Amino acid sequence: MSKSLYIGEYAVKLDDKGRVVLPAGLKKQLPKDVVGRLVINRGFEKCLTLYTRRDWDLELGNLSTLNHFNKKHRMFIRQFSNGATEVNLDNASRLLIPKKLCEYAGIQNEAVFYAYGNRIEIWSKQLYDEMMEVDSDDFADLAEDVMGNIQQGGTDE
């Protein structure tokens, strides 16, 4: 079973009940058989992470390889899955973000869906904008640190 891969950045507004319309650009990318089966949980750096149920099950499979007799592994499993909630889209393509998760991520009225790989991060618009304010030179330094040792694919000339 392979993971789905997503791309895009979408600004959204939450209604008074904490519901948000799943952006059409993301909904198109989701496999048709899993649109109604999504899991949302706490992510890293104060964001939320949205998975299809299939991709969440793959993540749980990765967690099951950890040693449950190791205290750090148990703590990671608990922290990683803390707040995980299955959510469904209603007839208007809205999903309800649990209040506890909105509080964790500082999400109030506006959010950003940031999709990459097999996950869709959901950020408070304010926190996302602050995080993405990176000087171009700092970004170049980060790229060098992270990507500098990766061998580039090329032609056999």
N, C-alpha and C positions, 0 to 999 in steps of 0.2 A: 504494500500500500504506500503510495507516494504522497508527499505533502503538496498541498496547493501553494501557489506562489502569487502574491498580491503586490500591487504597486499603486501609489497615489497618496495625495494629501488633500483632505476635505474639511473645510470649516463647517460646523453645524451649530444649531441652537437647540437647547433643551426646553421642553415645556415645563409648566409648573409642577408636573408630577414626576419629572426626571426622565421623561421619554424623549427619544431622539429618532429622527428618521434616518435609517441606514442610507447613506448616499448611493444614488443610482449607479454611479461609477464603480462602487465596491460591490453592490448587489450583483451586477453583471458578471463580476469576476468569480463569485462564489459558485461552487458546483450546485446545480439545481436541486439535487437530492438532499442537500444539507442546509439550505437557506433557513429553515425553521429550527435547526438544531445548532445553537451557538452556545459557547461558554465564555463568560467574562470573569476575569480575576485580577488581583493586584499584580501590577508589573513592577519593573525596576524604575528607579528615579521618579517616583510619585506619579506614574501613569497607570492606566488600566490596560489589559490586553484582552483582545477578543479573538477567539479561535472558533473554527468549525468544531463540532463535536468529534469528528474524525481526527482532526489535528490535535485536539486536546487529548484524546485517547492515546495518540502517539507520544505526546509529552509525558503522560502518566506511565506509559511503557518505559520511557527513559528513566523516570523516577524509580520504577520498580527494580532497576538494576543496582540501585544504591544499597549500601549495607545498613539494614535496619538495626543492627547492633552498634553502629557508630553514632555517637551523640550528635555530631555535626551534620551527618547525613539526615538524621531524623528531624533536626531543627530546620534544615533546608527544605525538606519535604513539607513540613508544617507551614513554613513561611511562604513557600511558593504556591501552595494550594489554598492558603487562607483567603476566604471570601469567594472562592470559585463558585459560580452560580450558572446554571443553565438558563438561558433566556431565549425567548421565542419572538419572532416578528409578528405583529398584529396585521390586520388586513390593510392598514395604511403604511406598512413597511417600517413601523416604529418598534424600537426595543426599549424596554425599561431598564435603566441602569440603577441597580440597588443603591439606596441612600448611603449605606455604609461605604460602598465603593466610591461614590461621588465625593464623600467627605475625605476619604483617604487621598484621592487624587486632586482635591481642591477644585473640583468641577462644579460650577454654579449654573450660569446661563449659556455659556459658549464653550465649545470643545473643538478639538481637531482630531480627526481620524487620520492616523499616519500608518500606511500599509507598506510592509516590506516582508519578503520571505513568506512564511506561513502564518504570520501574525499581523494583527491590526492593533496598533496602540491607540488608546484614546486618552488625550491630554486635555487638561484645562488650557484654554486658548492662551491665557496669560503666561502660564508656566512654559508652554510650548514656544511661544514667541521669545521669551527670555532665554530659553535653552538654545534656540537657533540663532541668536545674536552672537555670531562668532566672526571675529576679524578674519579677513581673507588670508593674512599671513599665519594666523593661528591655525586656520583650517589646513593650510599647506603643511605646517609642522605636524599636525595630527595625522595627515595622510602619510607623511614620511614615516612617522613612528609606527603606524598601524600597517601600512601597505608596502613600506620600503624594501622589505626582504622577500617579497613575493616575486617569483620568477614570472616574467611576462611570456605569454604564449606568442609565438611568431611563426614566420614561414621558414622553410628550410632552404634558404638561399645561400 
